[in-house]
Amino acid sequence: MIIAKLERSDSRYLELSIPENAKELTLSQKLDFDFCQMEAISYLKKYEDSLFKNRAGYILIIAKGLSNIFQIDFADIMQLKGINLL
């Protein structure tokens, strides 16, 4: 596992344990990842010509997916500093 330590806007940190290979994922995490990936691809196709204007929606899809995959409160992800959120 890779430990990612991301700074939040309140100067605290959010730590994520990111799997390095498929053996470190649970089936639930893999399914959550697949659903998030399908939703993100669908969003990109829908807004391919105006993605810059609609980037907030894309960030929300990714944040919700991370929340599901890593079992982290969505609010904690949304409190990341802007550069870490991107």
C-alpha positions in Angstrom: 0.0 0.0 0.0 1.0 3.6 -0.7 0.0 6.1 2.0 -1.0 9.4 0.6 -1.2 12.3 3.1 -3.3 15.2 1.7 -3.6 18.5 3.4 -7.1 19.8 4.2 -8.2 23.4 4.3 -8.3 23.3 8.1 -4.5 22.3 8.1 -5.3 18.7 9.2 -4.5 15.8 6.9 -6.5 13.1 5.2 -4.6 9.9 4.8 -5.4 7.4 2.0 -4.1 3.9 1.8 -3.8 3.4 -2.0 -3.4 -0.2 -3.2 -0.3 -0.9 -5.3 -1.8 -4.0 -7.0 -5.1 -5.7 -7.4 -4.5 -8.2 -4.5 -4.8 -5.3 -2.1 -8.3 -4.4 -3.2 -11.5 -5.8 -1.8 -14.2 -6.9 -4.3 -16.4 -4.0 -3.0 -13.6 -1.5 -3.7 -13.1 -2.9 -7.2 -16.8 -2.6 -7.9 -17.0 0.9 -6.5 -14.1 1.8 -8.7 -15.7 0.4 -11.8 -19.0 2.2 -11.2 -17.1 5.5 -10.6 -15.1 5.0 -13.7 -18.2 4.4 -15.8 -19.9 7.5 -14.4 -16.8 9.6 -15.0 -16.5 8.4 -18.6 -20.2 9.1 -19.2 -19.8 12.6 -17.8 -16.7 13.3 -20.0 -18.6 12.1 -23.1 -21.6 14.3 -22.2 -19.6 17.4 -21.6 -16.6 16.8 -24.0 -17.1 20.2 -25.7 -17.6 22.2 -22.5 -15.7 20.3 -19.9 -13.8 23.4 -18.5 -17.2 25.0 -17.7 -18.5 21.8 -16.1 -15.4 20.7 -14.3 -17.0 21.0 -10.9 -19.4 18.2 -11.7 -16.5 16.0 -12.8 -14.6 16.7 -9.5 -17.8 15.8 -7.6 -18.1 12.4 -9.4 -14.4 11.6 -8.6 -14.8 12.7 -5.0 -17.9 10.6 -4.5 -16.1 7.7 -6.1 -13.1 8.1 -3.7 -15.5 8.4 -0.8 -17.1 5.0 -1.7 -13.9 3.2 -2.6 -11.9 4.2 0.4 -14.9 4.4 2.9 -14.1 8.1 3.7 -16.6 10.7 4.6 -17.4 12.7 1.4 -17.1 15.9 3.5 -13.5 15.1 4.4 -12.6 14.8 0.7 -14.4 18.1 -0.1 -12.3 19.9 2.6 -9.0 19.2 0.9 -7.1 22.2 -0.2 -7.8 23.1 -3.8 -4.5 21.8 -5.2 -5.0 18.5 -3.4 -8.6 18.2 -4.5 -7.6 18.5 -8.1 
